Amino acid sequence: VSAADRTDKLVDKITVLALAVVTAAALVVSDLSFVLSFAGATLGNALIYVMPALMFRSMIKKLGDDATAAQKAEVGFAMLSCLLGIIMGGLGAYMSVKSLVE
C-alpha cells in the first residue's frame, strides 16, 4: 500500500483482521508446537536465505552502472540462495502441516 493510500482507517482494519486471524488460530490450535515449527520453517528460512538475497539484489540494482561485473554475477548466486530458501521453507511448512494431520 502506497504511503498516500495508507490511512489510519486502513491500518486499523488491517490490524483488526490480523488480530482476528491470530485469535481464530489460537481457538483452533491446541498444540503450540505446530505453530512454532511452521513459523520456524517459514520465517527462519525467509530471514536466513530469502531476505538477504533480495536485499543484495536491490542494492546492486541501485548501484546501476557503478556495480562491478563480479557483483552483478553474484546476484545470480544470491537468487539461487533465495530459491533454495523458498524450497526449504516450503518443505518445512509441508512437514509441519503433515505432522499436524498425523
N, C-alpha and C positions, 0 to 999 in steps of 0.2 A: 504494500500500500504506500503510495507516494506521500510525502510529507504534507502536501496540500490537502489530500483526501483524508488524512489521519486526524479525525476529530475526537474529542473526548467521548462523545456518544458511541462512536465506533469502537474505541478502545475498551469502553465499559462493556459493550456487547461481547467482544472477543474474550474479555476476562471472565464474564459470567458463563459463557459457553465452555471455556477451558475448565473452570471450577465444576460445572455440571458434569462434564465428561469424567473428571477425576473422581468426583463423588459417586457417580454411577459405577465406575470401575471398582471403587472401594466397597460398594454394596455387593457386588457380584464376586469379587476375588477374595477368597478366604485365606489363601496361602500366599504370603508375600514373596516367597522365593521365585515365583513366576515373574512377578513384576521386576524384581532385581535382576534376574537372568535376562529378561527381554531388554531391559534398559541397558544393561551392561553390554549385551551383544550389539545393539544398535548405536547407542550413544558413545560407547567406548571406541568402536571402530570408526565412527564419524570423527571423533576427537583426535584419534591417533593417525588415521590414514587419509581420510577424505578432506577434512578442513585444511590441513597444512598444504596439501596438493593444490587445492583450489586457491588458497591464498598466494602460493608461489606463482601459479599461472597468472593470477590477476596482477601480481607485482611485475612480472616480466612483460605482460601486455601493456602496462602503464609505462614501462621503460621505452617501449616502441623501438625505434632505430638505435637507441643507446644500448640495448641489450646485446650481449655478445652472442656469437653463434653457438658457443657451448651452453649458455644459459637457455637459449631457445631450444636446443636439443634436449636439455634436461627437463623441459616441460613435458615431453613425451613420457619420460620415466615417471614424472610426478603423476601424470594422468593414469599410467599403469598402476601405480600405487593406489590411486583413488578408486580405480575399477576393482582392484583386488580387495580393498577395504569394503566396498559396497557388496561384493560377493560374500566375503566372510561375515559381514553384518547380516546379510540375508540368510546365510546358513545358520548363524547363531540364533536369529529370530525364529527360524523354522524349527530348530531343535528345542527352543523354549516352548513354543506352541505345541510341539509334538509331546513334550513331557507333561504338558497340562492336560492333553487329551487322554493320555495313557492312564 
